Amino acid sequence: MRGEHTRCGPSAVPGPSSRARVKGDVFPDEDTVQDPPPGPVRVVRHSVRVQILDALRTALVDGELVPGEVYSAPALGERFGVSATPVREAMQRLAVEGAVEVVPNRGFRVTERTPRELAELAEIRALIEVPVMLRLARTVPAARWAELRPLAEATSTAAARGDRAHYAEADRAFHRAVLSLAGNQQLLAVADDLHRRSQWPLISAPALRHGMLVADAAEHTALLDALIAQDLTVVRALVREHFTGSEC
């Protein structure tokens, strides 16, 4: 594990690309957004913090927030043009998700995800999702599976562009759609949390290569084909390979 390095100045925050991912260049004070006149003023309490959370998640997936480094809420807030409050709230949420850990009086350290930890997450995901997908393969009609093709195509599009952040979002959307057919909201919540945790970057590995993204996305289409055909052997093999053969 690399030594701690507190970064509280402008250099401690993601590059300009992270700013571009926050909707709008200027944020109002704190997290209050007003509708244009005429008409009553409507206070939207969560819009800014949600945008900051999305931007921070993207920066984590892209590796712009470096594993092992410590970032301060005021410095990140200055970069995004907001106070430290919505940044701190977003970071607290990321701490719950396991992406960062709180460093008292300093800020938040980005979690260092080791290969072993990712392997353990993949094993747990397989234990949960493989039995569910096999059961669904026996009961869900082919037409219903076919409706999920646009989601699989979205992962292929993001992979072709080499856009890891959008691929991560599309990948989770595809898996949520498949598992939602089981009708179990607790299953969805647990599976999505594990999925998101598995997407934070490795401490010692380079960014996921373009070819690996493309291959990972292609497995979604192959999985749908196997589910439509109710080929349980192929479904089992594809799902296990999907979890253990890639970081996403």
C-alpha positions in Angstrom: 0.0 0.0 0.0 1.4 3.4 -0.9 2.0 5.8 1.9 -0.5 8.4 2.7 -0.3 11.7 0.9 -2.7 14.4 1.9 -3.7 16.5 -1.0 -5.7 19.6 -0.1 -4.8 22.1 -2.8 -6.0 22.4 -6.4 -3.7 19.6 -7.5 -5.6 17.1 -5.2 -8.7 17.1 -7.2 -9.6 15.4 -10.5 -8.7 17.1 -13.8 -10.9 19.2 -15.9 -12.7 16.2 -17.4 -14.3 15.6 -14.0 -15.7 19.1 -14.0 -17.3 18.5 -17.4 -19.3 15.6 -16.0 -21.2 17.8 -13.6 -24.3 19.3 -15.2 -23.7 23.0 -15.7 -20.6 25.0 -15.1 -22.0 27.1 -12.2 -23.7 25.8 -9.1 -25.8 28.0 -6.8 -24.8 28.5 -3.2 -25.0 25.2 -1.2 -27.5 23.0 -2.8 -30.5 25.2 -3.5 -31.8 25.4 -7.1 -34.5 27.9 -8.1 -37.0 27.8 -10.9 -36.9 30.8 -13.2 -39.6 33.5 -12.6 -42.5 34.0 -12.8 -43.9 31.5 -10.4 -43.1 30.3 -6.9 -39.6 29.4 -5.9 -39.0 25.7 -5.5 -36.1 24.5 -3.4 -34.5 21.3 -4.6 -32.5 19.9 -1.8 -30.7 17.0 -3.4 -29.9 18.1 -7.0 -26.3 19.4 -6.4 -25.2 16.6 -4.1 -26.5 14.0 -6.6 -24.5 15.7 -9.4 -21.4 15.8 -7.2 -21.9 12.1 -6.3 -22.2 11.1 -9.9 -19.1 13.1 -10.8 -17.1 11.6 -8.0 -18.2 8.1 -9.0 -17.1 8.7 -12.5 -13.7 10.0 -11.3 -13.3 6.9 -9.2 -14.0 4.5 -12.1 -11.7 6.5 -14.5 -8.9 6.5 -11.9 -8.8 10.3 -11.6 -9.3 9.9 -7.9 -6.1 7.9 -7.1 -6.3 4.9 -4.8 -4.5 5.6 -1.6 -4.6 9.3 -1.9 -6.4 11.6 0.5 -8.7 14.3 -0.8 -10.3 17.2 1.2 -13.9 18.2 0.8 -13.1 21.9 0.6 -10.6 21.4 -2.2 -13.0 19.3 -4.2 -15.8 21.8 -3.5 -13.6 24.6 -4.9 -13.0 22.6 -8.0 -16.7 21.9 -8.6 -17.8 25.5 -7.6 -19.8 24.4 -4.5 -19.3 24.5 -0.8 -17.7 21.6 1.0 -21.1 20.5 2.4 -22.4 18.6 -0.7 -19.0 17.2 -1.4 -18.7 15.9 2.1 -22.2 14.4 1.9 -21.3 12.7 -1.4 -18.1 11.3 0.1 -20.0 10.0 3.1 -22.2 8.0 0.7 -19.1 6.7 -1.1 -17.7 5.6 2.2 -20.8 3.5 2.8 -20.3 2.0 -0.6 -16.7 1.2 0.3 -15.1 3.5 -2.3 -13.4 5.8 0.2 -12.7 5.8 3.9 -12.9 8.7 6.3 -9.6 10.2 7.5 -10.3 12.3 10.6 -9.4 16.0 10.2 -7.9 15.4 6.8 -10.6 14.2 4.3 -11.2 11.0 2.5 -8.8 8.3 1.3 -9.7 6.4 -1.9 -9.9 2.7 -1.2 -7.1 0.5 -2.6 -8.8 -2.5 -4.2 -6.4 -5.4 -4.4 -6.7 -8.3 -6.9 -7.7 -10.6 -4.1 -10.5 -8.3 -3.0 -11.9 -8.2 -6.5 -11.7 -12.0 -6.8 -13.6 -12.3 -3.5 -16.3 -9.9 -4.8 -16.5 -11.8 -8.1 -17.0 -15.1 -6.1 -19.8 -13.6 -4.0 -21.5 -12.1 -7.1 -21.3 -15.5 -8.8 -22.8 -17.3 -5.8 -25.8 -14.9 -5.8 -26.4 -14.3 -9.5 -25.7 -17.6 -11.2 -28.6 -19.5 -9.4 -30.9 -16.6 -10.1 -30.1 -16.5 -13.8 -30.4 -20.2 -14.1 -33.9 -20.1 -12.6 -34.9 -17.2 -14.8 -33.6 -19.0 -17.8 -36.2 -21.7 -17.2 -39.1 -19.4 -16.7 -38.7 -16.1 -18.5 -40.1 -16.1 -22.1 -37.7 -15.4 -25.0 -39.6 -12.2 -26.0 -38.9 -10.7 -22.5 -35.2 -11.4 -22.9 -35.2 -9.8 -26.3 -36.4 -6.6 -24.7 -33.0 -6.3 -22.9 -31.0 -6.2 -26.1 -30.8 -2.3 -26.2 -29.1 -2.5 -22.7 -26.6 -5.0 -24.0 -26.0 -2.8 -27.1 -25.4 0.2 -24.8 -22.5 -1.6 -23.1 -21.0 -2.5 -26.6 -21.3 1.2 -27.6 -19.5 2.4 -24.5 -16.8 -0.3 -24.8 -16.2 0.5 -28.5 -15.5 4.1 -27.4 -13.2 3.0 -24.6 -15.4 4.9 -22.2 -14.9 3.1 -19.0 -17.2 5.3 -16.9 -20.2 5.0 -19.2 -19.4 1.3 -19.6 -19.6 0.8 -15.9 -23.0 2.5 -15.8 -24.3 0.5 -18.7 -23.0 -2.7 -17.3 -24.8 -2.2 -14.0 -28.0 -1.3 -15.8 -27.9 -4.5 -17.8 -27.3 -6.7 -14.8 -30.1 -4.8 -12.8 -32.5 -5.4 -15.7 -31.8 -9.1 -15.8 -32.0 -9.6 -12.0 -35.1 -7.4 -11.7 -37.0 -10.2 -13.5 -36.7 -12.2 -10.3 -39.0 -9.7 -8.5 -36.7 -9.5 -5.5 -35.8 -5.9 -4.5 -33.4 -7.0 -1.7 -31.6 -9.1 -4.2 -31.3 -6.1 -6.5 -29.9 -3.9 -3.8 -27.3 -6.4 -2.6 -26.2 -7.3 -6.1 -25.9 -3.7 -7.3 -23.8 -2.8 -4.2 -21.4 -5.7 -4.9 -21.3 -4.8 -8.6 -20.4 -1.2 -7.8 -17.7 -2.2 -5.3 -16.1 -4.4 -7.9 -15.8 -1.5 -10.4 -13.4 0.7 -8.4 -9.9 0.7 -9.9 -7.1 -1.7 -8.9 -4.3 -0.1 -7.0 -1.5 -1.9 -9.0 -3.2 -2.5 -12.4 -3.5 -0.2 -15.4 -6.9 1.0 -16.7 -9.0 -1.7 -18.2 -7.8 -2.2 -21.8 -10.0 -1.4 -24.7 -10.1 -5.0 -25.9 -11.1 -6.3 -22.5 -14.1 -3.9 -22.4 -15.2 -5.0 -25.8 -14.9 -8.7 -24.9 -16.8 -8.1 -21.6 -19.6 -6.3 -23.5 -19.8 -9.1 -26.0 -20.6 -11.5 -23.2 -23.9 -9.6 -22.5 -25.1 -10.4 -26.0 -24.0 -14.0 -25.8 -25.7 -14.3 -22.4 -29.0 -13.1 -23.8 -28.7 -15.6 -26.7 -28.2 -18.4 -24.2 -31.1 -17.2 -22.0 -33.4 -17.1 -25.0 -32.4 -20.6 -26.0 -32.7 -21.8 -22.4 -29.2 -23.3 -22.6 -28.5 -23.6 -18.9 -25.0 -25.0 -19.4 -23.9 -22.0 -21.5 -25.7 -19.5 -19.2 -23.8 -20.9 -16.2 -20.4 -20.8 -18.0 -20.9 -17.3 -19.3 -22.0 -15.8 -16.0 -19.1 -17.3 -14.2 -16.6 -16.1 -16.8 -18.2 -12.7 -16.9 -17.5 -12.3 -13.1 -14.0 -13.8 -13.0 -12.7 -12.8 -16.4 -13.0 -9.0 -16.1 -12.9 -6.2 -13.6 -16.4 -5.0 -14.5 
